[in-house]
Amino acid sequence: MHEYFYKVIIEPQVEGGYTAYVPKFPGCVSEGETYQETVDNIREALALYLEVLEERHHEIAFDDLHVTEVAVSV
């Protein structure tokens, strides 16, 4: 069993709840009513996504995404 770390984007939705996605793996998306539920759901979705990659003998790519915050004055 391996442990992998990936960046996850979590966005609040206008109608309530949150949506989460993993930029490294397009299509790996989940949602939840609360922030914590969303984190739990995307963790499960990502685990399933990686299991399918393993079953199909695809290489599991490491996360090479860099996230930074920039200040902008307007």
C-alpha atoms as a printed R data frame, in Angstrom:
   type eleno elety resid chain resno       x      y       z
1  ATOM     1    CA   MET     A     1   0.000  0.000   0.000
2  ATOM     2    CA   HIS     A     2   1.349  3.421  -0.975
3  ATOM     3    CA   GLU     A     3   0.490  6.858   0.329
4  ATOM     4    CA   TYR     A     4   0.066  9.643  -2.215
5  ATOM     5    CA   PHE     A     5  -0.485 13.375  -1.763
6  ATOM     6    CA   TYR     A     6  -2.420 15.534  -4.245
7  ATOM     7    CA   LYS     A     7  -3.641 19.113  -4.316
8  ATOM     8    CA   VAL     A     8  -7.411 19.415  -4.064
9  ATOM     9    CA   ILE     A     9  -9.441 22.512  -4.907
10 ATOM    10    CA   ILE     A    10 -12.582 23.023  -2.830
11 ATOM    11    CA   GLU     A    11 -15.056 25.678  -3.888
12 ATOM    12    CA   PRO     A    12 -18.234 26.804  -2.124
13 ATOM    13    CA   GLN     A    13 -21.316 26.649  -4.321
14 ATOM    14    CA   VAL     A    14 -23.883 29.453  -4.573
15 ATOM    15    CA   GLU     A    15 -26.733 27.027  -3.907
16 ATOM    16    CA   GLY     A    16 -24.920 25.675  -0.830
17 ATOM    17    CA   GLY     A    17 -22.419 22.946  -0.186
18 ATOM    18    CA   TYR     A    18 -19.021 22.524  -1.794
19 ATOM    19    CA   THR     A    19 -17.465 20.991  -4.880
20 ATOM    20    CA   ALA     A    20 -13.968 19.507  -4.858
21 ATOM    21    CA   TYR     A    21 -11.692 18.399  -7.663
22 ATOM    22    CA   VAL     A    22  -8.154 17.129  -8.163
23 ATOM    23    CA   PRO     A    23  -6.416 19.163 -10.898
24 ATOM    24    CA   LYS     A    24  -3.921 16.358 -11.568
25 ATOM    25    CA   PHE     A    25  -6.756 13.999 -12.506
26 ATOM    26    CA   PRO     A    26  -9.473 15.634 -14.640
27 ATOM    27    CA   GLY     A    27 -12.813 14.059 -13.847
28 ATOM    28    CA   CYS     A    28 -11.921 13.282 -10.238
29 ATOM    29    CA   VAL     A    29 -14.660 15.405  -8.695
30 ATOM    30    CA   SER     A    30 -16.912 15.166  -5.666
31 ATOM    31    CA   GLU     A    31 -19.179 17.329  -3.545
32 ATOM    32    CA   GLY     A    32 -20.679 17.575  -0.095
33 ATOM    33    CA   GLU     A    33 -23.011 19.570   2.114
34 ATOM    34    CA   THR     A    34 -20.237 20.615   4.514
35 ATOM    35    CA   TYR     A    35 -16.548 21.333   4.030
36 ATOM    36    CA   GLN     A    36 -15.530 18.213   5.981
37 ATOM    37    CA   GLU     A    37 -17.993 16.000   4.115
38 ATOM    38    CA   THR     A    38 -16.526 17.321   0.871
39 ATOM    39    CA   VAL     A    39 -12.975 16.533   2.018
40 ATOM    40    CA   ASP     A    40 -14.037 13.002   2.992
41 ATOM    41    CA   ASN     A    41 -15.856 12.502  -0.318
42 ATOM    42    CA   ILE     A    42 -12.977 13.697  -2.508
43 ATOM    43    CA   ARG     A    43 -10.553 11.508  -0.547
44 ATOM    44    CA   GLU     A    44 -12.759  8.506  -1.312
45 ATOM    45    CA   ALA     A    45 -13.147  9.531  -4.968
46 ATOM    46    CA   LEU     A    46  -9.382  9.934  -5.329
47 ATOM    47    CA   ALA     A    47  -8.711  6.544  -3.732
48 ATOM    48    CA   LEU     A    48 -11.131  4.901  -6.175
49 ATOM    49    CA   TYR     A    49  -9.585  6.801  -9.093
50 ATOM    50    CA   LEU     A    50  -6.103  5.553  -8.149
51 ATOM    51    CA   GLU     A    51  -7.365  1.988  -7.671
52 ATOM    52    CA   VAL     A    52  -8.716  1.998 -11.224
53 ATOM    53    CA   LEU     A    53  -5.384  3.268 -12.533
54 ATOM    54    CA   GLU     A    54  -3.615  0.418 -10.732
55 ATOM    55    CA   GLU     A    55  -6.099 -2.188 -11.992
56 ATOM    56    CA   ARG     A    56  -5.522 -0.993 -15.553
57 ATOM    57    CA   HIS     A    57  -1.737 -1.047 -15.002
58 ATOM    58    CA   HIS     A    58  -1.378  2.687 -15.611
59 ATOM    59    CA   GLU     A    59   1.392  4.590 -13.930
60 ATOM    60    CA   ILE     A    60   0.217  6.685 -10.992
61 ATOM    61    CA   ALA     A    61   1.652 10.164 -11.520
62 ATOM    62    CA   PHE     A    62   2.879 12.191  -8.605
63 ATOM    63    CA   ASP     A    63   1.446 15.651  -8.055
64 ATOM    64    CA   ASP     A    64   3.716 18.251  -9.632
65 ATOM    65    CA   LEU     A    65   1.256 21.129  -9.252
66 ATOM    66    CA   HIS     A    66   2.619 24.225  -7.533
67 ATOM    67    CA   VAL     A    67   0.197 26.537  -5.791
68 ATOM    68    CA   THR     A    68   1.027 30.079  -4.780
69 ATOM    69    CA   GLU     A    69  -0.839 33.165  -3.744
70 ATOM    70    CA   VAL     A    70  -0.122 36.507  -5.359
71 ATOM    71    CA   ALA     A    71  -1.165 40.007  -4.351
72 ATOM    72    CA   VAL     A    72  -2.578 42.339  -6.996
73 ATOM    73    CA   SER     A    73  -3.354 46.033  -6.614
74 ATOM    74    CA   VAL     A    74  -6.039 47.594  -8.789
